[in-house]
Amino acid sequence: MTPLLQIRDLHKSYREAGREHTILRGARGEIDTGEFVALLGPSGSGKSTLLNLVSGIDAPDAGEILIGGRSLTAMSERERTLFRRRHIGFVFQFFNLLPTLTVEENLLLPMELKGTIEEEERARARGLLADVGLEGREDSFPDRLSGGEQQRVAVARALVHGPMIILADEPTGNLDAETGDRILTLLERLADSANTTLLVVTHSQDIARRAHRILRIRDGGLVTDPPGSPVGGPSAPPRVSS
């Protein structure tokens, strides 16, 4: 079976204050459909950069990214934007809900961006609100919700358009431990029921232990922890795309 996500010899550098900073140098790896992978690495190692590349928000200097057999790096910026809207979901640390939109309007935003909202999509959105325990809160505004409730809306929003992959950047980092645990359990359950791939950037060892597999950014490359190794333990060479 072809992996859902393939990262091939990825390079990325940024120029800042007259100096070039290399973030990724030859990163390679792959993630299967339905897999929950935690992405670890020290601050500044390139975790968020990798998410931006996988999402098509940014483009690499060299290398290739394939999702569902389609090459993001061969697409124009507009093509990447349309692909992202249709096939990729996001969950952020700070929720990123629009304060002037209701809960339902925030949830329907991915569909509105790609065109007309169908009645079945509206029904799916309401079903997801029920799944995340917010049935009846469709007309509430984000400032009327707790942090945990806002993140539940963000989880539902990430899934509402049926994405192939969800990218989560520290999704529980702005929540207390108990609420964060509930959010992660919810995200796991909903992603699993839809057989959606989940890539989570985290500093949390607890989240990493729950993942099917751990990827680490090390010296600009990607390495995979061997099965059964402790979360903080050594890493083995990555599974490499063919």
HUPE-V305894 format. One record per backbone hydrogen bond with DSSP energy under -0.5 kcal/mol. CO is the residue of the C=O (numbers start at 0). NH is the residue of the N-H. If there is no record, write none. Layout:
{{CO	NH} {CO	NH}}
This chain:
{{3	67} {3	68} {4	30} {5	7} {5	65} {6	8} {6	28} {7	63} {9	25} {9	26} {10	60} {10	61} {11	22} {11	23} {13	15} {13	20} {15	18} {18	15} {18	20} {19	21} {20	13} {20	22} {23	11} {26	9} {28	6} {30	3} {30	4} {31	34} {34	36} {34	197} {35	211} {35	212} {36	199} {37	39} {37	214} {38	201} {39	216} {41	44} {45	49} {46	50} {47	51} {48	52} {49	53} {50	54} {51	55} {51	56} {51	57} {52	55} {61	10} {63	7} {64	71} {64	72} {65	5} {66	69} {69	66} {69	71} {70	73} {71	74} {75	79} {76	80} {77	81} {78	82} {79	83} {80	84} {81	85} {82	86} {83	87} {86	163} {86	164} {88	166} {90	168} {91	94} {93	95} {96	98} {97	100} {100	141} {101	105} {102	106} {103	107} {104	108} {105	108} {107	110} {107	111} {108	112} {109	113} {110	114} {111	114} {115	117} {117	121} {118	122} {119	123} {120	124} {121	125} {122	126} {123	127} {124	128} {125	129} {126	130} {127	131} {128	133} {129	132} {133	136} {136	139} {137	103} {139	102} {140	143} {141	144} {145	149} {146	150} {147	151} {148	152} {149	153} {150	154} {151	155} {152	156} {153	157} {154	158} {155	158} {155	159} {158	161} {163	196} {164	88} {165	167} {165	198} {166	90} {167	169} {167	200} {168	92} {169	172} {171	174} {175	179} {176	180} {177	181} {178	182} {179	183} {180	184} {181	185} {182	186} {183	187} {184	188} {185	189} {186	190} {187	191} {188	192} {189	193} {190	195} {191	194} {196	165} {197	36} {197	199} {198	167} {198	200} {199	38} {200	169} {203	207} {204	208} {205	209} {206	209} {206	210} {207	210} {212	37} {213	224} {214	39} {215	217} {215	222} {217	220} {219	24} {220	217} {222	215} {223	235} {225	228} {229	232} {235	223}}
